[in-house]
Structure formats: C-alpha cells, structure tokens
Amino acid sequence: MPHVMMSRKKCTGCHMCELACSAYHEGAYRPSVARLHSDCNPTTAEVKSHTCLQTACAKCQDACPNDAIVTKRITVKPHGFFDSKEKVGESVEGFVLVVDEEKCNNCGDCYEACPYDVIHEHPDRTVAFKCDLCDGDPQCIAFCQNKYVYAMDLKVDKKDKELAAV
C-alpha cells in the first residue's frame, strides 16, 4: 500500500502534519484525533514518528474479531513536495485499511496488535480510527511546511505493487 512515512532526521517536531490531518478528518485543529503523530524528546530533540504502514503490516486487520477493518482500493494523488515524487509520479494505485464504524464494537484488539501505535479509540465516537490517507490526498504531505527538509514522504511497497497488478 502507498503509505506515508515521516523522516526522523528531517522532522522538526512542528506537528503541522497532525494539525492538517485533524482539520481534514474532524474539521478542527485537534492533534489528539490526528491519524499519525510524532513524539519529540525535548532534551535530545529526537523525533519518533508513528505512521500506519497500511496493508504492508495489517496486524490490526488480522486482530479484529468483527472484520471491521477492511481493505479498500484507493488512488493516491498527493499534493505538495516529497522525496519520492519522481518515483511515485502524480498518482499511485493501491490499498488502504479503513475502519468500518458500523461493524466496530471498540473491543480494543486492534489497538494492542498495532506495533506502530497508530490505531486508537476515537474520543467522541468510541470506535477505532486510523490513517486512511485522507481519501487519496494525504494532508500530512501537503502541509509539511519546511521547504528545506520536507519530512513527509510517500512510500509504495512490493506487496502493493503485486496487489495493484491483479
């Protein structure tokens, strides 16, 4: 699946990606409901990013007893600048994992299964929520602001290329 990655070396910890994500999905600048996040150690300035690898991992989907995490075909047309733009081009086909809120009973199995700590309980709707690549236009990439370091990138893995070929 195409998925976003945050560079630990380039990220300045401004959290603009979190603000863009929450504004797109929630209509408010509320980083607590962003679908990705970064932790910045104030002493060392080391940044640890948390982004979803989508179908390249899929441990949350495997753990869900209600089949509430579904695979959805998507065309990703990211705006903005990112390192792999030349390789990816203007768009890429692939798959994303999405939470079907009608089926989700908030059991928490997916939260525990996620090795990247990117699927959580939505504080208002009491269902799981995670990155869905903003329906094909990842806002975290579009709003990464530092033009000298663009910390956000779009990656496409081998499994996705195989799935898209089917």
VENFEN-V761732 format. One record per helix or strand. SS is the DSSP state (h for helix, s for strand). FROM is the first residue (numbers start at 1). TO is the last residue. Records with the same first field share a line. If there is no record, write none. Layout:
BEGIN
SS = FROM-TO / FROM-TO
END
This chain:
BEGIN
s = 3-6 / 37-40 / 47-50 / 69-76 / 92-99 / 120-121 / 128-129 / 152-155
h = 16-26 / 31-33 / 54-56 / 59-63 / 85-88 / 109-113 / 133-136 / 139-142 / 158-165
END
